[in-house]
Amino acid sequence: MKYEMMDDTLQLFLEGHIDSNNAEQTEKEINDIIAQNSCQNILIDAEGLEYISSAGLRVLLRLRKKFPKMEVVNVRPEVYEVFDMTGFTEMITIRKGYRRVSVEGCEVIGQGANGRVYRIDPDTIVKEYFNPDALPEIQRERELARTAFVLGIPTAIPYDVVRVGNGYGSVFELLNAKSFAQLLISGEKTVDEIAKMSIDLLKQIHSTVVKPDSMPDMKDVALGWADFMKDYLAPELYQKLRSLVEAVPEDYHMMHGDYHLKNVMLQNDEVLLIDMDTLSYGHPVFELASMYNAYCGYSELDHQNCMNFLGIPYETACELWKKSLMLYLGTEDPDRLKEVEEKAQIIGYTRNVRRTIRRNGLNTEEGRAVIENGKKYLERLLPKTETLVF
């Protein structure tokens, strides 16, 4: 029998069948392992357990008497039914397992701050989370997606949680759906068409009022970004940055928080929003800052980043940003567009500098170039900007 020690907890891995034919031998193996290892608790991993009879259940009952805090995890659905029908779920903490899904060789159709989205078959996509202990994040994203859906936002809601490699993923059913990035790359839609569909949905999102306790306040997040810059900007510039963010009025309209080509899908002529873990509320300047970074800011010094991230040339992404901004503001006035773009750049480059520093950018030539470029924008824009509101 396989086992591992985790601090003072002994983790036992049950496999195959445990019935009257082998229950006694299984119990002896377990007791021998316990005798050889000093432990305060036991964790039973039942991912490999295919069947358990009443004889096997009695083995677990005797173990539980010795270790009252014992838990059984990764239980297959058919085995969980046995535990449930016999009342074990009321006596012992028993957690269902998750079916495994492989994304090896699958098409990447999206990527955000917290995960990567794969199409695993024509009807199904899976979001794999970067954090291997992402179950709380998954639950939070499902709640945010449900909130948006109830408020009328066309949203893909995950219907299952699965294991992907050593981590977790959310499963979505999206029949014949393509991301805006795929539509643009294939030539099925033009930049103008993508910009219009994108901004139509964004305006719907931004017109939706939410309860403050239903999702995060983006202004609070942006204040955290600003405070991070205290050690990297001249004192007067840091104070100006913080005061500008602080002065942004409270706004209870919904934001997506990571709105770009790969997070919007078209399914049978219906536009759907995915990757909802960044959903929040706040002033639209914060959303535009995120969009500016996705299309222009992150790839400004290395245009190949845009191809790697969105799958389109940097020039096309910048064109999409310009047309999206015109549609959002309802104007082609170059002075007005420049004014709002510069407000978005202040937030965007603040976030980009922080992001790069946190990713060890100060210790790489490429990272230092990104940081210096962002600081130059801030040093130029902050002194002349009186408000981030538009």
Buried (B, 14 or more C-beta within 10 A) or exposed (E): EEBEEEEEBBBBBBBEBBBEEBBEEBBEBBBEBBEEEEBEBBBBBBBEBEEBBEBBBEBBEEBBEEBEEBBBBBBBEEBBEBBBEEEBBEEBEBEBBBEEBEBEEBEEBBBBEBBBBBBBEEEBBBBBBEEEEBBEBBEBBBBBBBBBBEBEBBBBBBEBBBBBEEBBBBBBBBEEBBBBBBBBBEEEBEBEEBBBBBBEBBBBBBEBEBEEEBBBBBBEBBBEBBBBBEEBBEEEBBBBBBEBBEEBEEBBBBBBBBBBBBBBBBBEEEBBBBBBBBBBBBBBBBBBBBBBBBBBBBBBEBEEBBBEBBBBBBEBBBBBBBBBBBBBBEEEEEEBBEEBBBBBBBBBBBBBBBBBBEEEBEEEEEBBBBBEBBBEBBEEBBEEBEEBEE
